[in-house]
Amino acid sequence: MTVDELLEGSQELSDYQPGVNRWGGRLFILFILLLSIAMGAFAIWFKYQEGRQCLVFWGIDNAGLIRHAPTVELQVLSPDASSSELQEAVESGSQPLPVKERQDISSLPGLVHARHMLIEDQSYLWGESAGTEAPGWSFALCFREGEVEILLAFDSRRRLAQLVGSKRPIVMGRMLGQLEKYLGLGKMLPPAN
């Protein structure tokens, strides 16, 4: 039996014309390729937008250090220090913070998630004011790589975070409670009012 005989015997095969429908497969592959490029571009844009305000607030170099510093140290601040003394130390950056206890948390499981939370826009309440209550700085995180280090101070009472040496605090809201819980600070910190 030859191909011609097969074509004559079958209605479906007799309608087949080689080369006519070759573009359908190519167009489908092109469509999939363009769709994957568009989805990749959207993913990059979305990730960029997710941390854009944080990059502006912390600074690009500081955000990079928060994310990648090999050494991270938890510093529980002394409850004996006065509010004004703590505020001055946090804002000036030139005075040492009154530290009660230091703990290297660089190898703490899940630290990558805490770092990510600190540089993600959703962790902060950007439209809220820090308020006028007395400061209650309770702990700090030191991110260090070689000789370069930054300190982020946290106020458990007012739910604030601030780069030490800066005068601009940011409201963290409930995310600060999650950070304290993760770091196991419930027993180390005095109760927030």
KERO-116054 format. One record per atom (N, C-alpha, C, CB): residue in three letters; y, z, x. Coordinates in steps of 0.1 Angstrom, whole numbers, padded with zeros to 4 digits, always signed. Glycine has a CB too. Layout:
ALAYZX
...
//
This chain:
MET-0012+0000+0008
MET+0000+0000+0000
MET+0012+0000+0009
MET+0000+0012-0010
THR+0022-0009+0006
THR+0034-0010+0014
THR+0045-0003+0007
THR+0038-0025+0016
VAL+0057-0001+0014
VAL+0068+0005+0009
VAL+0074-0002-0003
VAL+0079+0006+0020
ASP+0073-0016-0003
ASP+0078-0024-0014
ASP+0070-0021-0027
ASP+0078-0039-0010
GLU+0057-0020-0025
GLU+0048-0017-0036
GLU+0051-0003-0042
GLU+0033-0018-0032
LEU+0054+0006-0033
LEU+0057+0020-0038
LEU+0071+0020-0046
LEU+0058+0030-0026
LEU+0080+0012-0041
LEU+0093+0011-0047
LEU+0092+0005-0061
LEU+0103+0004-0038
GLU+0084-0005-0062
GLU+0082-0012-0075
GLU+0075-0003-0085
GLU+0075-0025-0073
GLY+0066+0005-0080
GLY+0058+0014-0090
GLY+0066+0026-0095
GLY+0046+0018-0083
SER+0076+0031-0088
SER+0082+0043-0091
SER+0097+0041-0094
SER+0081+0054-0080
GLN+0102+0045-0106
GLN+0116+0043-0110
GLN+0125+0051-0101
GLN+0118+0047-0124
GLU+0121+0064-0097
GLU+0129+0072-0088
GLU+0131+0066-0075
GLU+0124+0087-0087
LEU+0120+0062-0069
LEU+0121+0056-0056
LEU+0128+0042-0056
LEU+0107+0054-0050
SER+0127+0035-0066
SER+0133+0022-0067
SER+0149+0023-0067
SER+0129+0014-0079
ASP+0154+0034-0071
ASP+0169+0036-0071
ASP+0174+0041-0057
ASP+0173+0047-0082
TYR+0165+0045-0048
TYR+0169+0050-0035
TYR+0175+0038-0027
TYR+0157+0056-0028
GLN+0187+0041-0021
GLN+0193+0031-0012
GLN+0196+0038+0001
GLN+0206+0024-0019
PRO+0190+0035+0012
PRO+0192+0042+0024
PRO+0207+0041+0029
PRO+0183+0036+0035
GLY+0212+0052+0034
GLY+0226+0052+0039
GLY+0237+0055+0029
GLY+0229+0040+0046
VAL+0234+0054+0016
VAL+0245+0055+0006
VAL+0248+0070+0004
VAL+0240+0050-0007
ASN+0239+0079+0005
ASN+0242+0093+0002
ASN+0242+0102+0015
ASN+0231+0099-0007
ARG+0245+0096+0026
ARG+0245+0103+0039
ARG+0257+0112+0040
ARG+0245+0094+0051
TRP+0268+0109+0034
TRP+0280+0117+0035
TRP+0280+0130+0027
TRP+0292+0109+0029
GLY+0271+0131+0017
GLY+0270+0144+0010
GLY+0266+0155+0019
GLY+0260+0142-0001
GLY+0257+0154+0028
GLY+0253+0164+0037
GLY+0263+0167+0047
GLY+0240+0160+0044
ARG+0270+0157+0052
ARG+0280+0159+0062
ARG+0292+0166+0056
ARG+0285+0145+0068
LEU+0296+0163+0044
LEU+0307+0169+0037
LEU+0304+0184+0034
LEU+0311+0162+0024
PHE+0291+0187+0031
PHE+0287+0201+0028
PHE+0288+0209+0041
PHE+0273+0201+0023
ILE+0284+0203+0052
ILE+0285+0210+0065
ILE+0299+0212+0069
ILE+0277+0202+0076
LEU+0308+0202+0067
LEU+0322+0203+0070
LEU+0328+0214+0061
LEU+0329+0190+0067
PHE+0325+0215+0048
PHE+0330+0225+0039
PHE+0326+0239+0044
PHE+0324+0223+0025
ILE+0314+0241+0048
ILE+0309+0254+0053
ILE+0317+0258+0066
ILE+0294+0254+0056
LEU+0319+0248+0075
LEU+0326+0251+0087
LEU+0341+0255+0084
LEU+0326+0238+0096
LEU+0347+0248+0075
LEU+0361+0251+0072
LEU+0362+0265+0065
LEU+0367+0240+0063
LEU+0352+0267+0056
LEU+0352+0280+0049
LEU+0350+0292+0059
LEU+0340+0280+0039
SER+0341+0290+0069
SER+0339+0301+0079
SER+0352+0303+0088
SER+0327+0297+0088
ILE+0359+0292+0091
ILE+0371+0293+0099
ILE+0382+0301+0090
ILE+0377+0279+0103
ALA+0383+0297+0078
ALA+0393+0304+0069
ALA+0389+0319+0067
ALA+0393+0297+0055
MET+0376+0322+0066
MET+0372+0336+0064
MET+0375+0344+0077
MET+0357+0337+0060
GLY+0372+0338+0088
GLY+0375+0344+0101
GLY+0390+0347+0103
GLY+0370+0336+0113
ALA+0398+0337+0099
ALA+0413+0339+0100
ALA+0417+0350+0091
ALA+0420+0326+0097
PHE+0412+0351+0079
PHE+0415+0362+0070
PHE+0411+0375+0075
PHE+0408+0359+0056
ALA+0399+0376+0081
ALA+0394+0389+0087
ALA+0404+0394+0098
ALA+0380+0387+0092
ILE+0408+0385+0107
ILE+0417+0388+0118
ILE+0430+0393+0112
ILE+0419+0376+0127
TRP+0436+0386+0102
TRP+0448+0389+0096
TRP+0447+0403+0089
TRP+0453+0379+0085
PHE+0436+0405+0082
PHE+0434+0418+0075
PHE+0433+0430+0085
PHE+0421+0418+0067
LYS+0426+0428+0096
LYS+0425+0439+0106
LYS+0439+0442+0112
LYS+0415+0435+0117
TYR+0446+0431+0115
TYR+0460+0432+0120
TYR+0469+0440+0111
TYR+0466+0419+0123
GLN+0468+0437+0098
GLN+0476+0444+0088
GLN+0472+0458+0086
GLN+0476+0436+0075
GLU+0460+0461+0088
GLU+0454+0475+0086
GLU+0461+0485+0096
GLU+0439+0475+0088
GLY+0465+0481+0108
GLY+0471+0490+0117
GLY+0484+0487+0122
GLY+0462+0491+0129
ARG+0491+0478+0115
ARG+0504+0473+0119
ARG+0515+0484+0120
ARG+0509+0462+0110
GLN+0516+0492+0110
GLN+0526+0503+0110
GLN+0523+0513+0120
GLN+0527+0510+0096
CYS+0510+0516+0122
CYS+0506+0526+0133
CYS+0510+0520+0147
CYS+0491+0528+0132
LEU+0508+0507+0149
LEU+0512+0502+0162
LEU+0527+0503+0164
LEU+0508+0487+0163
VAL+0535+0502+0154
VAL+0549+0503+0155
VAL+0553+0518+0157
VAL+0557+0498+0143
PHE+0546+0527+0149
PHE+0549+0541+0150
PHE+0545+0547+0163
PHE+0542+0548+0138
TRP+0532+0546+0167
TRP+0527+0552+0180
TRP+0531+0544+0192
TRP+0512+0553+0179
GLY+0533+0531+0191
GLY+0536+0522+0202
GLY+0522+0516+0206
GLY+0542+0530+0214
ILE+0523+0504+0211
ILE+0511+0496+0214
ILE+0503+0503+0225
ILE+0514+0482+0218
ASP+0509+0507+0236
ASP+0502+0514+0247
ASP+0496+0527+0242
ASP+0511+0516+0258
ASN+0503+0535+0235
ASN+0498+0548+0230
ASN+0486+0546+0220
ASN+0509+0556+0223
ALA+0487+0536+0211
ALA+0476+0533+0202
ALA+0464+0528+0210
ALA+0481+0522+0192
GLY+0466+0521+0220
GLY+0455+0516+0229
GLY+0448+0528+0235
GLY+0459+0507+0239
LEU+0456+0538+0240
LEU+0451+0550+0246
LEU+0444+0559+0236
LEU+0462+0558+0253
ILE+0449+0560+0224
ILE+0442+0567+0213
ILE+0428+0561+0211
ILE+0451+0567+0200
ARG+0428+0548+0211
ARG+0415+0541+0207
ARG+0405+0541+0219
ARG+0418+0527+0203
HIS+0410+0540+0232
HIS+0401+0538+0243
HIS+0401+0548+0254
HIS+0404+0524+0248
ALA+0409+0558+0254
ALA+0410+0568+0265
ALA+0396+0574+0267
ALA+0420+0579+0262
PRO+0391+0574+0280
PRO+0378+0580+0282
PRO+0377+0595+0281
PRO+0374+0576+0296
THR+0389+0602+0282
THR+0389+0616+0280
THR+0398+0620+0269
THR+0395+0623+0293
VAL+0392+0629+0260
VAL+0399+0634+0248
VAL+0397+0649+0248
VAL+0394+0628+0235
GLU+0408+0656+0248
GLU+0408+0671+0248
GLU+0415+0676+0236
GLU+0415+0676+0261
LEU+0408+0686+0229
LEU+0413+0693+0218
LEU+0420+0705+0224
LEU+0402+0697+0208
GLN+0432+0707+0219
GLN+0440+0719+0224
GLN+0444+0727+0211
GLN+0453+0715+0232
VAL+0439+0739+0210
VAL+0443+0748+0199
VAL+0455+0755+0203
VAL+0431+0757+0194
LEU+0466+0754+0196
LEU+0478+0761+0200
LEU+0478+0775+0196
LEU+0490+0753+0194
SER+0486+0783+0204
SER+0486+0797+0202
SER+0494+0801+0189
SER+0493+0804+0214
PRO+0487+0809+0181
PRO+0494+0813+0169
PRO+0505+0823+0171
PRO+0484+0819+0159
ASP+0506+0829+0184
ASP+0516+0839+0187
ASP+0529+0832+0191
ASP+0511+0847+0199
ALA+0529+0819+0193
ALA+0542+0812+0197
ALA+0550+0811+0184
ALA+0539+0798+0203
SER+0563+0812+0186
SER+0572+0811+0174
SER+0573+0797+0170
SER+0587+0817+0178
SER+0577+0795+0157
SER+0579+0781+0152
SER+0589+0773+0160
SER+0583+0782+0137
SER+0600+0780+0163
SER+0610+0772+0171
SER+0605+0769+0185
SER+0623+0781+0172
GLU+0598+0777+0191
GLU+0592+0775+0204
GLU+0582+0763+0204
GLU+0585+0787+0210
LEU+0574+0763+0193
LEU+0564+0752+0192
LEU+0572+0739+0189
LEU+0554+0755+0180
GLN+0582+0739+0180
GLN+0589+0727+0176
GLN+0596+0721+0189
GLN+0599+0730+0165
GLU+0602+0730+0196
GLU+0609+0725+0208
GLU+0599+0719+0219
GLU+0617+0737+0215
ALA+0588+0725+0220
ALA+0578+0720+0229
ALA+0572+0707+0225
ALA+0566+0730+0231
VAL+0570+0705+0212
VAL+0565+0693+0206
VAL+0576+0682+0207
VAL+0561+0694+0192
GLU+0588+0685+0204
GLU+0598+0674+0204
GLU+0603+0671+0218
GLU+0610+0679+0196
SER+0603+0680+0227
SER+0609+0677+0241
SER+0598+0670+0249
SER+0613+0690+0248
GLY+0586+0674+0249
GLY+0576+0667+0257
GLY+0576+0672+0271
GLY+0577+0653+0256
SER+0587+0679+0275
SER+0588+0683+0289
SER+0583+0697+0291
SER+0603+0682+0294
GLN+0582+0705+0280
GLN+0577+0718+0281
GLN+0562+0718+0278
GLN+0585+0728+0271
PRO+0555+0726+0284
PRO+0540+0727+0281
PRO+0538+0734+0267
PRO+0532+0735+0292
LEU+0529+0729+0260
LEU+0525+0735+0247
LEU+0518+0748+0250
LEU+0516+0725+0239
PRO+0521+0758+0241
PRO+0514+0771+0243
PRO+0499+0770+0238
PRO+0521+0782+0236
VAL+0490+0767+0247
VAL+0476+0764+0243
VAL+0468+0777+0244
VAL+0470+0753+0252
LYS+0461+0780+0234
LYS+0452+0792+0233
LYS+0438+0788+0238
LYS+0451+0797+0219
GLU+0434+0776+0235
GLU+0420+0772+0238
GLU+0420+0757+0240
GLU+0410+0776+0227
ARG+0412+0752+0251
ARG+0410+0738+0254
ARG+0396+0735+0253
ARG+0416+0734+0268
GLN+0393+0723+0248
GLN+0379+0719+0247
GLN+0378+0703+0249
GLN+0373+0723+0233
ASP+0370+0699+0258
ASP+0368+0685+0260
ASP+0359+0680+0249
ASP+0362+0682+0275
ILE+0364+0670+0241
ILE+0356+0665+0230
ILE+0352+0650+0232
ILE+0363+0667+0217
SER+0353+0646+0245
SER+0351+0631+0248
SER+0338+0626+0243
SER+0353+0629+0263
SER+0328+0635+0244
SER+0314+0631+0240
SER+0310+0635+0226
SER+0304+0635+0251
LEU+0319+0640+0218
LEU+0316+0645+0205
LEU+0311+0633+0197
LEU+0329+0651+0198
PRO+0299+0634+0190
PRO+0294+0623+0182
PRO+0304+0619+0171
PRO+0280+0627+0176
GLY+0306+0607+0169
GLY+0315+0602+0159
GLY+0330+0602+0162
GLY+0313+0610+0147
LEU+0333+0604+0175
LEU+0347+0605+0179
LEU+0354+0591+0177
LEU+0348+0609+0194
VAL+0346+0581+0178
VAL+0352+0567+0176
VAL+0358+0566+0162
VAL+0341+0556+0178
HIS+0352+0573+0152
HIS+0357+0572+0138
HIS+0370+0580+0137
HIS+0347+0578+0128
ALA+0371+0591+0143
ALA+0384+0599+0143
ALA+0395+0591+0150
ALA+0382+0613+0150
ARG+0392+0585+0161
ARG+0402+0577+0168
ARG+0406+0565+0159
ARG+0396+0571+0181
HIS+0397+0559+0152
HIS+0401+0548+0143
HIS+0410+0553+0132
HIS+0388+0541+0138
MET+0406+0564+0127
MET+0414+0570+0116
MET+0429+0572+0121
MET+0408+0583+0111
LEU+0431+0576+0133
LEU+0444+0579+0138
LEU+0453+0566+0140
LEU+0443+0586+0151
ILE+0447+0555+0141
ILE+0454+0543+0143
ILE+0453+0533+0131
ILE+0450+0535+0155
GLU+0449+0538+0119
GLU+0448+0530+0107
GLU+0459+0534+0097
GLU+0433+0532+0101
ASP+0466+0525+0092
ASP+0477+0527+0083
ASP+0474+0536+0071
ASP+0483+0514+0079
GLN+0462+0534+0066
GLN+0458+0541+0054
GLN+0457+0557+0056
GLN+0444+0536+0049
SER+0457+0561+0068
SER+0456+0575+0071
SER+0469+0583+0069
SER+0451+0578+0085
TYR+0480+0576+0067
TYR+0493+0582+0066
TYR+0500+0579+0053
TYR+0501+0577+0078
LEU+0509+0588+0049
LEU+0517+0586+0037
LEU+0531+0581+0042
LEU+0517+0599+0028
TRP+0532+0568+0044
TRP+0544+0563+0050
TRP+0557+0566+0043
TRP+0542+0548+0052
GLY+0557+0567+0030
GLY+0569+0568+0022
GLY+0573+0583+0020
GLY+0567+0562+0009
GLU+0565+0592+0025
GLU+0568+0607+0023
GLU+0576+0612+0034
GLU+0555+0615+0021
SER+0585+0622+0031
SER+0593+0629+0040
SER+0585+0640+0046
SER+0606+0633+0034
ALA+0588+0644+0058
ALA+0582+0655+0065
ALA+0585+0669+0059
ALA+0585+0656+0080
GLY+0596+0669+0051
GLY+0600+0681+0045
GLY+0609+0690+0054
GLY+0588+0689+0040
THR+0613+0701+0049
THR+0622+0710+0057
THR+0616+0724+0060
THR+0635+0712+0050
GLU+0603+0725+0056
GLU+0596+0738+0059
GLU+0596+0741+0074
GLU+0582+0738+0053
ALA+0594+0754+0077
ALA+0592+0757+0091
ALA+0580+0751+0097
ALA+0591+0773+0093
PRO+0580+0746+0109
PRO+0569+0739+0115
PRO+0557+0749+0117
PRO+0573+0733+0129
GLY+0545+0743+0117
GLY+0533+0751+0118
GLY+0523+0743+0127
GLY+0526+0754+0105
TRP+0528+0738+0139
TRP+0519+0731+0148
TRP+0507+0739+0152
TRP+0527+0726+0161
SER+0495+0734+0149
SER+0484+0743+0151
SER+0474+0737+0162
SER+0476+0744+0139
PHE+0474+0724+0164
PHE+0465+0719+0174
PHE+0470+0706+0179
PHE+0451+0718+0169
ALA+0465+0701+0191
ALA+0469+0689+0196
ALA+0457+0682+0202
ALA+0480+0691+0208
LEU+0458+0669+0202
LEU+0447+0661+0209
LEU+0454+0654+0221
LEU+0441+0650+0199
CYS+0448+0655+0232
CYS+0452+0649+0244
CYS+0443+0637+0248
CYS+0453+0659+0256
PHE+0449+0625+0248
PHE+0441+0613+0252
PHE+0445+0609+0266
PHE+0444+0601+0242
ARG+0436+0609+0275
ARG+0439+0607+0289
ARG+0430+0596+0296
ARG+0436+0620+0297
GLU+0437+0588+0303
GLU+0430+0577+0311
GLU+0436+0577+0325
GLU+0430+0563+0305
GLY+0429+0583+0335
GLY+0435+0584+0348
GLY+0447+0594+0348
GLY+0440+0570+0354
GLU+0458+0589+0353
GLU+0470+0598+0353
GLU+0478+0597+0340
GLU+0479+0594+0365
VAL+0475+0587+0331
VAL+0482+0585+0319
VAL+0477+0593+0308
VAL+0483+0570+0316
GLU+0485+0600+0301
GLU+0480+0608+0289
GLU+0491+0609+0279
GLU+0476+0622+0294
ILE+0487+0610+0267
ILE+0496+0613+0255
ILE+0490+0625+0248
ILE+0498+0600+0246
LEU+0499+0632+0241
LEU+0495+0643+0232
LEU+0500+0640+0218
LEU+0501+0656+0238
LEU+0491+0642+0209
LEU+0494+0641+0195
LEU+0493+0656+0189
LEU+0485+0631+0187
ALA+0504+0661+0184
ALA+0504+0674+0178
ALA+0502+0673+0163
ALA+0517+0682+0181
PHE+0495+0683+0157
PHE+0492+0683+0143
PHE+0497+0696+0137
PHE+0477+0681+0141
ASP+0504+0695+0125
ASP+0509+0706+0118
ASP+0500+0708+0105
ASP+0524+0704+0114
SER+0491+0717+0105
SER+0482+0719+0094
SER+0489+0723+0081
SER+0471+0729+0097
ARG+0499+0731+0082
ARG+0506+0735+0070
ARG+0514+0724+0063
ARG+0516+0747+0074
ARG+0521+0716+0071
ARG+0529+0705+0065
ARG+0521+0692+0065
ARG+0542+0704+0072
ARG+0509+0692+0070
ARG+0501+0680+0071
ARG+0507+0668+0079
ARG+0498+0675+0056
LEU+0513+0672+0091
LEU+0520+0662+0099
LEU+0513+0659+0112
LEU+0534+0668+0102
ALA+0516+0648+0117
ALA+0511+0644+0131
ALA+0524+0639+0138
ALA+0500+0633+0131
GLN+0525+0642+0151
GLN+0536+0638+0158
GLN+0532+0635+0173
GLN+0548+0648+0157
LEU+0538+0625+0179
LEU+0536+0622+0193
LEU+0545+0632+0201
LEU+0540+0608+0197
VAL+0539+0640+0209
VAL+0546+0650+0217
VAL+0556+0643+0226
VAL+0537+0659+0226
GLY+0569+0647+0225
GLY+0580+0640+0232
GLY+0588+0631+0223
GLY+0574+0632+0244
SER+0584+0631+0210
SER+0591+0623+0200
SER+0597+0632+0190
SER+0581+0613+0193
LYS+0606+0628+0182
LYS+0612+0636+0172
LYS+0608+0631+0158
LYS+0627+0637+0173
ARG+0598+0622+0157
ARG+0594+0616+0145
ARG+0580+0620+0140
ARG+0595+0600+0146
PRO+0579+0629+0131
PRO+0566+0632+0126
PRO+0562+0623+0114
PRO+0566+0647+0120
ILE+0549+0622+0112
ILE+0544+0614+0101
ILE+0535+0622+0092
ILE+0537+0601+0106
VAL+0535+0620+0079
VAL+0527+0628+0070
VAL+0513+0622+0069
VAL+0533+0629+0056
MET+0503+0630+0072
MET+0489+0625+0071
MET+0482+0628+0058
MET+0481+0632+0083
GLY+0487+0638+0051
GLY+0481+0641+0038
GLY+0466+0646+0040
GLY+0480+0628+0029
ARG+0458+0642+0031
ARG+0444+0647+0031
ARG+0436+0643+0044
ARG+0437+0643+0019
MET+0440+0632+0050
MET+0433+0628+0062
MET+0433+0638+0073
MET+0438+0614+0067
LEU+0443+0646+0074
LEU+0444+0657+0084
LEU+0433+0667+0081
LEU+0458+0663+0084
GLY+0431+0670+0069
GLY+0420+0679+0065
GLY+0406+0674+0070
GLY+0420+0682+0050
GLN+0404+0661+0068
GLN+0392+0655+0073
GLN+0391+0655+0088
GLN+0391+0640+0068
LEU+0402+0653+0095
LEU+0402+0654+0110
LEU+0398+0669+0114
LEU+0415+0650+0116
GLU+0405+0679+0108
GLU+0402+0693+0111
GLU+0387+0696+0108
GLU+0411+0702+0103
LYS+0382+0691+0097
LYS+0368+0694+0094
LYS+0359+0688+0104
LYS+0365+0688+0080
TYR+0362+0675+0108
TYR+0354+0668+0118
TYR+0354+0676+0131
TYR+0359+0654+0120
LEU+0365+0681+0135
LEU+0367+0688+0148
LEU+0362+0702+0148
LEU+0381+0688+0153
GLY+0358+0707+0136
GLY+0353+0720+0134
GLY+0364+0731+0136
GLY+0342+0723+0144
LEU+0376+0728+0132
LEU+0387+0737+0134
LEU+0388+0748+0124
LEU+0400+0729+0135
GLY+0380+0748+0114
GLY+0382+0758+0103
GLY+0382+0772+0108
GLY+0371+0756+0093
LYS+0374+0775+0118
LYS+0373+0789+0123
LYS+0383+0792+0134
LYS+0359+0792+0129
MET+0388+0781+0140
MET+0398+0783+0151
MET+0412+0784+0147
MET+0397+0772+0161
LEU+0416+0778+0135
LEU+0429+0778+0131
LEU+0433+0789+0121
LEU+0433+0764+0125
PRO+0445+0794+0122
PRO+0449+0803+0111
PRO+0450+0796+0098
PRO+0462+0810+0115
PRO+0448+0803+0087
PRO+0448+0796+0074
PRO+0462+0790+0071
PRO+0444+0806+0063
ALA+0462+0778+0066
ALA+0475+0772+0062
ALA+0479+0778+0049
ALA+0473+0756+0061
ASN+0492+0780+0047
ASN+0498+0785+0035
ASN+0498+0775+0024
ASN+0512+0791+0037
//
